[in-house]
Amino acid sequence: MPAATSAISHSRAPPAWRHVAWLPRSLRAQFALALSVLSLLMLAGGLAAAHALRTASHATQQLTQERFVRMQDAQDMVERTLLIEREAERLLSTDSLPAVHLSYAALVDQTAVLDRVVAELAVAKEDVGVLELYQASQLFRNTANVVAQLRENLLQTEQAFARLPADLGGDPASAPTVDSQSKTLLLYRLQNAASTAAVESIRTEFARASPVLPVRPGTDQRDPFALRLALINQRVALGRFHGQLSNQAEEMVAAARTRAEFFDGDYRAAVQQLVEASRREARWVLILLAISLVFAWLVAGVFLGQHVLGRLRLVSRHLQQRGTAGTPLGVLVRGRDEIGDMARAVDRFLADRAQLELRTAELFLTKEHLVEQGRVLEMIAGGAPLPDILDRLTRSIESQLEGIKGSILLLDPDGLHLHNGAGPNLPAAYMDAIEGVRIGPSVGSCGTAAYRAEAVITTDIQTDPLWAEYRELAASHGLRSCWSAPILSQEGAVLGTFAMYSGAVRAQSPGEQKLVELATRIAGIAIERRRSEERIRHMAHHDELTGLPNRLLLNDRMAQALAQADRSGCPMALLFLDLDGFKFINDSFGHAAGDAVLVAVAGRMSDAIGAGDIVARLGGDEFVMVLTGLERAADAARVAQRILAALAPPVQFESRSLHIGASIGISVYPENGTNSEILLKHADLALYCAKQQGRNGYRYYTDDMGQQARQHTELRSALVGALPGRQFELHYQPQVDLRTGRINSMEALIRWRHPDLGMVSPARFIPLAEETGLIVPIGEWVLRTACAQLKAWHQEGHAGLPVAVNLSAHQFRGHDVAQLVARILRECDLPARFLELELTESALMLDTGTVLKSLLALKGMGTRLALDDFGTGYSSLSHLNGFPIDVIKIDKSFTLEVTRSKSTAAITRAIIVMAKALGMKTVAEGVETEDQLRFMAAHQCDSMQGYYYSRPLSVADMGALLAENRRIPLDLIGPDAAVDEESAQAI
């Protein structure tokens, strides 16, 4: 029975216990307990390992998705605030309405992007600093809105105020008085008033002069004093918000950097917590495994012997070496039991741990890259030198890659050549060889990338056709592959290239591509910021159109030139140049033509002066040259002659040849002044005298020029009171019909009889009247007086006699000449066919469309139109063909030479023949001799005018001449008249 019972018990034992049935009965329970405990320990270790893996994986994912993204958003936030700061500076510095609108729109867009980034950060993490940055952004946007509105209102107010002096000039037809002149001076003083007290003082003076503003109909009706006060208040408000906006931009940048540093610290803390958690989990796993190993050693020592302990020792040694032995633990510890499973679990744990450490290292490198990127952006914001910024950026990219060398090339302003910007680890010989390389469709990777404005990837330099000309150069320095991308501005213009070189033949990885994109973006920000700063500095000291030094830089250079002249003892000359006829070109062909002339003149003058001399533009068509190192003062004349010769060739503009001259005034240091202000003043006086002498010449300053300037000023003041003082009078010069010998018309000529100066020549006061604008009311007076006098002569029995009146080109600018003539003809009850209006070619070329419209209106009402001084201006046949001209008046310069010059005689005959072919009459001006009369009559000129028949006569003398009815003998002008033999031989 006992044997049978034992057999039954043995047969019912579980299969797992059958292989230990040989153990004594007293050890089976202990072995089962030990095996159970060992199994639990191993299970706990496996669970702990699995938990550690899950925890590490979850933490890694959370770190990547949350904190890493937040850190990148924080860096983006810093970039946005820097861009906002730059746009704020542009908004504060611009002086045009379109630029204000563009800058403000850019600010709104960048602020919106910043608000979106801040909102994302606020949602991801509740942080008071982020909310404060959002509030700062909103405050900045409000302030920017106020500044933009203030800038816009200020510019509009300035434009409106600038128009007021012209609008407040009163009725052009009214006679200027001394009282109106003082009011005009008060209005012009108002333009320079800089305080409320000054404006109120001028208002009080103006109110005493006249309680009513002389506002022209159809112009701005606003109170100029209120407008000036508004302008002062707007400037004060803008100045207050100017600093506020700059401070808010700086505070917003500082807050963004603080938040970026905070998120960077948060990221570091998270990484540290992840590492610590991994270590704790690893320690617990190691503790459990150690306990399992100890217990297993005991079990092995008691039950399994050295076989189990040896396997566990392998596991322990593998854990100590962290899997660096190379052979997996599952291979070393064979078996399908618990120890084998544990070995494979340890393998998985060590593999996961290695992967976690690799990921942690990558995150650390990413963090270091972001920190380095932040330092580069700080250098940009801090105004560090551009070479230092580009060098730091290149080194930061190189530090993240193995076996890579970077370079940055900058495209020069002409957009044709690349220059070295940075290449710290490339061979110096290679950098010198590619310095100044011209971009093109097959100029390596960088030259081609700049030419195409797109990235160029070269995996093997030795086989790529783009490197055909530079293959040996690259090979000599061990360069086998190159990846280049263009650096673009915000507008998409190419600024340069960023390239990576490798000594191996390989393609660019996605990570390297992202680094290149990041580097080009940061480099573009640095280059644009530096170019903007350089552009602002250049604009502050140079003329925007010509690029020449402006008045500010001229003052500085003149101070240096004066100091140099004192040291060397050599004279220094200052040339003040003003273009002759520039206003005519501007008015006739538009400001684009005027700008083209100014640019061409600036270039020619720069080429004509010496290397150490200075040429600057003061404004308009005024230029100043400072000549240093002269041996004597007379050397300045040679420079002036060289400049006049350089300006003689015409300027080509849109298939037109624009002729330009210049007048130059010269003052010499120290003879004509000891400082720049006096030298400029004296050179200006010399310039005025040069213009008075006929233009296109030069004059040295002399002491008597000051007296001439004072006389000019006195004459100008006297001219203002001439019309209201009834100092003008009209003389009339008859025109004689060369067929009948009798008077067939007359020309009205203005004379000025000043009570102190006597009879003032029209050659002196007519240019002055045109310069001051008084020619418009004077011309109206001449027209009205001539028509009234002609009506009186008609009533005295000289019916059918017409009169010719000159019109100035200034009367066509902004004035309805046709309406004025029609009104005066109605007032005088004079038919339009008795009025002939004379105008010069300069009037025809002002604004072809407007002038033609006025001439057609005059022609339509019945007046006759004459082209005066023909042959001395442009003498364009298109004027004769395109304008309704009735009479051509041959200039007296032709009449004077017609009997002495074959060419002049031929030209005169051609003018007469051409006029007859076009159905026009001809009048010869300045006929003073019998030979001139015979020539004109012989070649069928219709009429003559000149001293041969009569000088200009007063009203009384002209009336007497009309009553006398004197005629030229027919034998001088009849069909049988001929030029005498001597004149014929000369002709």
Secondary structure as UniProt FT lines:
FT   HELIX           2..12
FT   HELIX           15..20
FT   TURN            21..22
FT   HELIX           25..62
FT   HELIX           63..68
FT   HELIX           69..93
FT   HELIX           97..124
FT   HELIX           128..167
FT   TURN            172..173
FT   HELIX           178..190
FT   TURN            191..192
FT   HELIX           196..209
FT   TURN            217..218
FT   HELIX           224..299
FT   HELIX           300..304
FT   HELIX           306..321
FT   TURN            322..325
FT   HELIX           329..332
FT   HELIX           338..381
FT   TURN            382..383
FT   HELIX           386..398
FT   TURN            399..400
FT   STRAND          404..411
FT   TURN            413..414
FT   STRAND          417..422
FT   TURN            424..425
FT   HELIX           428..434
FT   TURN            435..436
FT   STRAND          437..438
FT   TURN            441..442
FT   HELIX           444..452
FT   STRAND          456..458
FT   TURN            461..463
FT   HELIX           465..467
FT   TURN            468..470
FT   HELIX           471..476
FT   TURN            477..478
FT   STRAND          481..488
FT   TURN            490..491
FT   STRAND          494..502
FT   HELIX           510..541
FT   TURN            544..546
FT   HELIX           551..568
FT   STRAND          572..580
FT   HELIX           582..589
FT   HELIX           591..608
FT   TURN            611..612
FT   STRAND          614..619
FT   TURN            620..621
FT   STRAND          622..627
FT   TURN            633..634
FT   HELIX           635..647
FT   STRAND          651..653
FT   TURN            654..655
FT   STRAND          656..658
FT   STRAND          661..669
FT   TURN            670..672
FT   HELIX           676..692
FT   TURN            693..694
FT   STRAND          698..700
FT   TURN            703..704
FT   HELIX           705..720
FT   TURN            721..726
FT   STRAND          728..737
FT   TURN            738..740
FT   STRAND          743..754
FT   TURN            755..757
FT   STRAND          758..760
FT   HELIX           762..772
FT   TURN            773..774
FT   HELIX           775..795
FT   TURN            796..797
FT   TURN            799..800
FT   STRAND          803..806
FT   HELIX           809..812
FT   HELIX           817..828
FT   HELIX           832..834
FT   STRAND          835..839
FT   HELIX           841..844
FT   HELIX           848..861
FT   STRAND          864..870
FT   HELIX           877..882
FT   STRAND          887..890
FT   HELIX           892..897
FT   TURN            898..900
FT   HELIX           902..917
FT   TURN            918..919
FT   STRAND          921..925
FT   HELIX           930..938
FT   TURN            939..940
FT   STRAND          943..945
FT   TURN            947..949
FT   HELIX           955..964
FT   HELIX           970..973
FT   TURN            975..976
FT   HELIX           981..986
//
